[in-house]
């Protein structure tokens, strides 16, 4: 829900940091799994073509998530939607860490993207509560969260993975 213009005194630093953390976690978790997918897919018995489908599955879900969550956050409020989607995204990663079937993994990847498709909600929340003169700087901080997520995620995934341990060797980075 857009904030009342009379209340636009600025977003408290704690709230801004929380939004930045959500953005960072969404993009780090997405990118953390990318370098693991070929190995994880092989462990699931997937063909090279099927492994390839695991890559865009998250983004496909994200396309639908962005549209759905943005519209719903206008009606129910940004905070509620961010709490719901963050919790559901976390559960989808837990499910992905313990999946033993390729088709279920593909479906979970799509669901993860759907629940991770909240960048528009985060940006709208910041725009709702920041004064006009603070908006550009605050929006650029969202870009920082995205870029840090993309930089740290794959490195963390690669460091924590133990491909020699089979599917179990991928649980720690996925749960992370």
N, C-alpha and C positions, 0 to 999 in steps of 0.2 A: 504494500500500500504506500503510495507516495506520502511523504511527510508533509505536514501542514507548513506552508511557507513561513508562517510566523515562528515556527520552531527551528528554522534553519540557522541555528547558532553555531553549527559546526559539529562534526563527528568527533566524539571523544577518541583520544589516541588508542585506548584499549579496544574500542569497537573497530577502528580502522585496522589495527593489528590482527584482530580476529578475522576480518574479511580477507586480509592479505594472506593469513595462514590457510584459510579455506582454498583460496586460489592456488597457492603454492602446493598444498597437499593434492588437490585435484590434478594438477599438471605433473607433479613429481610421481604420483602413483601411476598415471597414464604412461609416462615415459620410462619409468622404472622397469616395466614389464616388457617394453619393446625389444631390448636385446635378448631377453630370455625366450621369446616366443618360438624361434626356430628349434631350440632345444626342448622346450616344454611340449611343443607340438609333436616332435619326434617321439618323445616319451609316451604321448597319448596314441601313438600309432598313426598319426595323420600323414597324408601324402604332402609333397611340397605345395601343391595347389591349395590344399586345405590349410596348411600353415599360413600361406599367404592371406587367406581369408580372415585369419585371426587379427591381422594388423588393422584393416579398415573397420572391423566390427565395432570397436569402441567408438570410432568417429561417427559411424552410422547411427548408433544409439544416441550419441551426443547431439546430432542434428535434431532428432525428435525431442530430446530432452530440453534443449534450449527453447524451442517453441512452446512446449508444454509448460515447463516450469516458469518461464517468463510470464505467460498469460495467467497462470495460477497464482503467481506471486503478486500480481496486480489486484487480485481478489482477496487472497488470504493473508498476504503480508510476506515480505521478503524473509524476515527472521524465521518464521514457521517453515517456509519452504527450504531454507538453507539447513535447518536442523534436520528435517525429514530426509532431504537428499544426501546429506553427509552421512547420516546413520545408515541409510540404505546402500550407499556406495561402499561403506566399510563392510557391511554384511556381504555384498557381492564379491568383494575381494577375498573374504574368508571362504566363501563358496568356491571361488576360482582356485584358491590354494589347495583345496582338497578334492577337486574334480578328478575323475578317472576316465571320463568319456569325452571324446573330441566334440561331439555335437552339443553336449551340455556346456562344455567350455566356450564354444562359440556363442551360445545363447547368453551365458553369463557375461561374456565380453560386451555384448550388445547392451545388456542391462546395466553393466558398470558405466558404459558411456551415457546411457539414458539418465542415470542418477548423477553422473559427473557433469552433465550439460547444464551448468549453472553460472557460467561466466556472465551471461546477460543479467541474471538476478543479482550477482555481486556488483556489477557495474551500476545497475539501477539503484541498488541500496546506497551506494556511495553518492550517486547523483541526487538521490532523494534528500540526503541529510547534510550534504556539504553546501556551503555558500558558493554562489557562482564564481567568485574569485579564487576559491580553493579547489574547484572541480578538476581542472586540468592537471594540477600537481597530484591530486589524489588518484585520478585515472592512470597517470603514468606510474604510480606505485603498483597498480594492478599489473601493469606490464612487467615490472620488476619481479613480482610474484610468479608470473608465467615463466619468464626467462630463467629464474633461479630453479623453478621446478623442472624445466627441461634440461638444465645443466646438471643438477644434482641427482635426479631420478635415475638415469641410465647408469651413472657411475656407481650409485648405491646398489642397484640391482645386480650389476656385474660383480661387485665386491662380495655381496652376500650369497650369491648363488653357488651351489655345489653340484654342477651337472652330473658328476660321477655318481651321485647318490640317487639317481633316478628322479621320479616325481617329488619325492620328499626333499630333495636338494633345492627345490624352487619354493618351498613353503615359506621360509624365512623372508626372502625378499618380497614375496607377494604380500605376506602379512604385514610387512613393514610399511 
